[in-house]
Structures are given as structure tokens and as C-alpha cells.
């Protein structure tokens, strides 16, 4: 499986807003578009850093699902502006893991 780990460095004092919008609005919307959200949370090493881990069948699957989702009016007019206003920078990392490893990430 192809795993995307997206880490967000948040602006000062933006964590509470980011967490609320992500958990209540963005993650349910992401899942409704068929993406597999493996995990979301606060990084152990920095108070203002969050991560979102998603799993895909491969690169084409990732590209297809994200293109559809990020182009949608539901995303653009929904939680996107609130989340973007909280982010200082972000980084994406892609790696391949076995299905068993993905399940271990899910359980942590």
C-alpha cells in the first residue's frame, strides 16, 4: 500500500481551531470521498505539529482521489479556508507499507 504522511506545522495558537475543524469537518469529508484515513493526531515532538496519514492502493489511486477531492466545491467552500488559515507549512511523505503495517499504524 502507498501511505501518505502529511505533517502540518501550525501557526501559534492555531492548534485548537485546526483540530476542531479537522476532526469535525475535514476528516469525515475526506472519508466520505472514499479516502482511507489511517490516523490523525498531534506529533510527539512538537506541540504545534499535526499529522494525517492516509492509505492508497498506489500512486494513481492517490492522484485520482486527491484530484477529485481537492477540486470539489464541498472542500473549497467548506473546511479548507479555516484549515489553511491555521497552517504555517506542511510536508508530504510517501512510502510503501504492507497491509499489516498499515493496520499497526491504525491501532496506535
C-alpha positions as CSV (number, residue, x, y, z in Angstrom):
1,X,0.0,0.0,0.0
2,X,1.1,3.6,-0.6
3,X,1.0,5.7,2.6
4,X,0.9,9.4,2.6
5,X,2.0,11.1,5.8
6,X,1.2,14.8,5.8
7,X,2.6,16.8,8.6
8,X,1.4,20.3,9.4
9,X,3.3,22.9,11.3
10,X,0.6,25.2,12.7
11,X,0.7,28.9,13.4
12,X,1.0,29.9,17.0
13,X,-2.3,29.4,18.9
14,X,-4.0,27.7,15.9
15,X,-4.0,24.1,17.2
16,X,-7.4,24.1,18.9
17,X,-9.1,25.5,15.8
18,X,-7.2,23.2,13.4
19,X,-8.0,20.1,15.5
20,X,-11.7,21.0,15.7
21,X,-12.1,21.7,12.0
22,X,-10.1,18.6,11.0
23,X,-11.9,16.2,13.3
24,X,-15.4,17.5,12.9
25,X,-15.4,18.6,9.3
26,X,-12.4,17.6,7.2
27,X,-11.8,14.0,8.2
28,X,-15.4,13.0,7.8
29,X,-15.5,14.7,4.4
30,X,-12.2,13.0,3.3
31,X,-13.6,9.6,4.3
32,X,-16.9,10.4,2.5
33,X,-14.9,10.8,-0.7
34,X,-13.5,7.3,-0.2
35,X,-10.1,8.0,1.2
36,X,-8.7,5.8,3.9
37,X,-7.7,7.9,6.8
38,X,-5.4,5.7,8.9
39,X,-4.5,8.2,11.6
40,X,-4.6,11.8,12.7
41,X,-3.1,13.5,15.7
42,X,-0.5,15.6,17.4
43,X,3.1,14.9,16.8
44,X,5.0,13.7,19.9
45,X,7.9,16.0,19.2
46,X,6.3,19.4,18.7
47,X,3.2,20.9,20.3
48,X,2.2,22.8,17.1
49,X,2.6,19.9,14.7
50,X,-0.1,17.6,13.5
51,X,-0.1,14.6,11.1
52,X,-2.6,13.0,8.8
53,X,-1.9,9.5,7.5
54,X,-3.9,8.2,4.5
55,X,-3.5,4.8,2.6
56,X,-4.0,4.3,-1.1
57,X,-3.7,1.3,-3.5
58,X,-0.9,3.1,-5.4
59,X,0.2,6.4,-6.8
60,X,-2.5,6.5,-9.5
61,X,-5.2,5.9,-6.8
62,X,-3.8,8.7,-4.7
63,X,-3.6,11.1,-7.6
64,X,-7.2,10.3,-8.7
65,X,-8.8,10.5,-5.2
66,X,-6.9,13.7,-4.2
67,X,-7.6,15.5,-7.6
68,X,-11.4,14.8,-7.2
69,X,-11.5,15.8,-3.5
70,X,-9.4,18.9,-3.6
71,X,-11.2,20.2,-6.7
72,X,-14.6,19.8,-5.1
73,X,-16.7,22.8,-4.1
74,X,-17.5,21.0,-0.8
75,X,-13.8,21.1,0.1
76,X,-13.1,24.6,-1.3
77,X,-16.1,26.2,0.3
78,X,-16.1,24.0,3.4
79,X,-13.3,23.4,5.8
80,X,-10.4,24.3,3.5
81,X,-10.2,28.1,4.3
82,X,-10.3,27.5,8.1
83,X,-7.6,24.9,7.9
84,X,-5.4,26.9,5.5
85,X,-5.5,29.9,7.9
86,X,-4.0,27.7,10.7
87,X,-1.1,26.2,8.7
88,X,2.4,27.7,8.6
89,X,3.9,25.0,6.5
90,X,3.3,21.4,5.6
91,X,5.2,18.4,4.2
92,X,4.1,15.3,2.4
93,X,6.0,12.0,2.6
94,X,5.0,8.9,0.6
95,X,6.1,5.4,1.4
96,X,5.1,1.8,0.7
97,X,4.0,-0.4,3.6
98,X,2.4,-3.8,3.9
99,X,-1.3,-4.0,4.8
100,X,-0.2,-5.4,8.2
101,X,2.0,-2.3,8.9
102,X,-0.9,0.0,7.9
103,X,-3.1,-1.8,10.4
104,X,-0.5,-1.3,13.1
105,X,-0.5,2.4,12.4
106,X,-4.2,2.4,12.7
107,X,-4.1,0.9,16.2
108,X,-1.6,3.4,17.6
